């Protein structure tokens, strides 16, 4: 990536990991960050939920080999308590983890199912104008035939929190079309202070879950609660759409692949090459091959079989169609 006129100020990166799939994704994330962003000098903070009454069993990372490898990549494990969500809504981890992060230090949060492809310090973040991923489909709200439309549903939420609804709209989009309304994927977001951001995120998400406006009576909030609250948080903190240039995150600098079968099905050759390069060293392979989807997809060639099913220049428009094709051919794993 070419040099840009303005670099970001110093910042930390936050991911959330726990026992199971996420701990192996965290290793791949950390490996890709160190391989492809040597200029990053901030802290890589791996937030890990701790056992407590909102979890059945222990969600923390207990695999010493995983912990040692994360440490070798310079990651710092930061435990946090689940006070509002836990097992009933694991997506809430990204909301509650922010309370354990360093106060007043700018941060970028990424889901663990992300690879860093290029120098992240060249992304010109404006931490006073938070933003989030716009690589999103119109998954929420679900409009019922005789129910309220997009405007009534979203306005009820802005009104609940005393926010100006009209200034959140993209007036270049048609009325009652989902893109007119502020809506993000929560795969990455950033802000000037994780404590400030996290408190607002927690307050809004809990209030929506426990006391939603009447307009949301028929709306599902699992798994969408984080993505319902996130645009309200960002708008309330003077952020919005396009606060960083398009094409960097979810583009040339990072890839939110979601699951390995989807990565092989639809992502660019550079992404596959990055994955397989950072997974190749023996110190990485011996740890992450314990997870069956990693072992089969990366090391045993199933990923290439998935890749052969699709034309990257003519992919189905909907992710569900991609998933269905992979499943039909017996290659789906998660």
Protein Blocks (a to p, Z undefined) as FASTA:
>chain_A
ZZdfbdcddddddddddehjklmmmmmmmmmmmmmmmmbmbdcddddddddfkbgcjfbd
fbfklmmmmmmnopacdddddfklmmmlmmlmmmmmmmmpcehiacddddfkbcdfbdfk
lpccdfklgcddfbdcdfbccddfklccfklmmmmmmmmnopafklmpcfkbcehiaklp
gcddfkbccdfbfklmmmmmmmmmmmmmmmccfklmmpcfbfklmmmmmmmmmmmnopae
hkbcehiaoilmbccehpaklmmmmmcfklmmmmmmmmmpmklmmmmmmpmklmmmmmno
mmmmmmmmpcfklccfblklmmmmmmmnopacZZ
